[in-house]
Amino acid sequence: MSISARLAELGIELPAVAAPVAAYVAARVHGDLVYTSGQLPFTDGALPATGKVGDAVSADDAKVYARTCALNAIAAAASVAGGVDKLGGVLRVGGFVASVPSFTGQPGVINGASEVLAEIFGDAGRHARAAVGVPVLPLDSPVEVEVTFTLA
């Protein structure tokens, strides 16, 4: 099944590619890989929440935002790969969670990204990953996700 057909089956519509907030591009192809820049959980050009996970943002909400980041990454990768059906799978995910020092649930938050990638890409969506707690992210976003895709 193609990735576009799988997205339709899941009822997922990819967002427009989020505009970079600084001097970089959203994604870049190198050989048979597509690297995305860190994607924030922009929805219609705005962040749904700001602040730290474990304080202003719940872990459950942050997990939803990580999912949004992953969908933004798919859109960015597809925009430089020639379409979503040119993406073959997911090699690696880097997840960053702006959290209070006592919060240790970063892996659960980044599962929001990992789970949706596995839903969409199946076995080809299984990936290596890092889930890191950080003191602050751009624009005070609670989460940021970068993804490395393989080309089909």
C-alpha positions in Angstrom: 0.0 0.0 0.0 1.3 3.5 -0.8 2.0 6.0 1.9 -0.7 8.3 0.4 -3.2 5.5 0.5 -2.2 4.6 4.1 -2.7 8.3 5.1 -6.1 8.3 3.5 -7.0 5.0 5.3 -6.0 6.5 8.6 -7.9 9.8 7.9 -4.7 11.8 8.2 -4.2 14.9 6.1 -0.7 16.2 6.1 -0.3 19.9 7.0 1.3 22.5 4.8 5.1 22.7 5.3 5.9 24.9 8.3 8.0 27.9 7.4 11.4 27.9 9.0 11.7 30.3 12.0 15.4 31.1 11.2 18.1 30.6 8.5 17.6 27.0 7.5 15.5 24.8 5.2 12.7 22.5 6.4 14.3 19.4 4.8 17.1 18.3 2.6 17.8 15.2 0.4 21.2 13.6 0.5 21.7 10.4 -1.4 18.9 8.1 -0.5 18.1 9.9 2.7 15.9 12.9 3.6 16.8 14.9 6.7 14.3 17.2 8.3 15.1 20.2 10.4 13.6 20.1 13.9 9.9 20.4 13.5 7.8 22.3 16.1 4.1 21.4 16.6 2.8 24.2 14.4 -0.9 23.9 13.5 -2.1 26.5 11.0 1.0 28.5 11.6 0.8 28.7 15.4 2.0 26.7 18.3 -0.9 25.1 20.2 0.9 25.6 23.6 4.1 27.0 25.0 6.0 26.3 28.2 7.5 23.4 30.0 6.2 19.8 30.1 5.6 19.0 33.8 4.5 22.6 34.4 2.4 24.5 31.9 2.0 21.5 29.5 0.9 18.0 30.5 2.8 15.0 29.3 -0.4 13.8 27.5 -0.7 17.1 25.6 3.0 17.0 24.8 2.6 13.5 23.3 -0.1 14.9 21.0 2.2 17.8 20.0 5.0 15.3 19.2 2.6 13.5 16.9 2.0 16.9 15.2 5.7 17.4 14.9 6.1 14.0 13.1 3.3 14.9 10.6 5.0 18.2 10.0 8.3 16.3 9.4 6.5 14.0 6.9 5.2 17.0 5.0 8.6 18.7 5.0 10.3 15.5 3.7 7.7 14.9 1.1 8.1 18.5 -0.2 11.7 17.8 -1.2 11.4 14.1 -2.1 8.8 14.6 -4.8 5.8 13.6 -2.8 4.9 11.4 0.2 5.0 8.2 -1.9 8.7 8.8 -2.5 9.4 8.2 1.2 10.4 4.7 1.9 10.6 4.6 5.7 12.0 6.1 8.9 15.6 5.7 9.9 15.9 7.8 13.0 13.9 10.2 15.2 15.4 12.9 17.5 13.0 14.2 20.0 13.4 17.1 22.3 11.1 17.9 25.3 11.3 21.2 27.1 10.6 20.1 30.6 11.0 20.9 34.2 14.1 19.3 35.9 12.0 16.7 37.7 10.2 15.4 34.6 11.6 12.1 33.4 8.9 11.1 30.9 10.5 12.3 27.7 10.4 8.8 26.1 6.6 8.7 26.6 6.2 12.1 25.1 8.2 11.3 22.0 6.2 8.1 21.6 3.6 10.4 20.0 5.9 10.8 17.1 7.1 7.2 17.0 3.7 5.7 17.1 2.2 7.8 14.3 5.3 7.1 12.1 4.8 3.3 12.7 1.1 3.6 11.9 1.8 5.3 8.6 4.9 3.4 7.5 4.4 0.0 9.1 7.6 -2.0 9.7 9.5 0.6 7.6 8.5 3.2 10.3 10.4 1.4 13.1 13.4 3.5 13.8 16.3 4.4 16.1 15.6 7.3 18.4 16.7 9.7 21.0 14.3 11.4 23.5 16.0 14.2 25.3 14.9 16.7 28.0 16.1 20.3 27.4 15.6 23.5 29.4 14.0 25.5 26.5 13.1 25.1 22.8 12.6 27.7 20.0 9.6 30.0 20.6 9.1 28.3 24.0 7.7 25.2 22.2 7.2 22.2 24.6 8.5 19.7 22.0 10.5 19.5 18.8 11.1 16.4 16.5 13.6 15.8 13.7 13.3 12.8 11.4 15.6 11.0 9.0 13.7 9.2 6.2 14.8 6.8 3.6 13.7 7.2 0.0 11.6 4.5 -1.7 
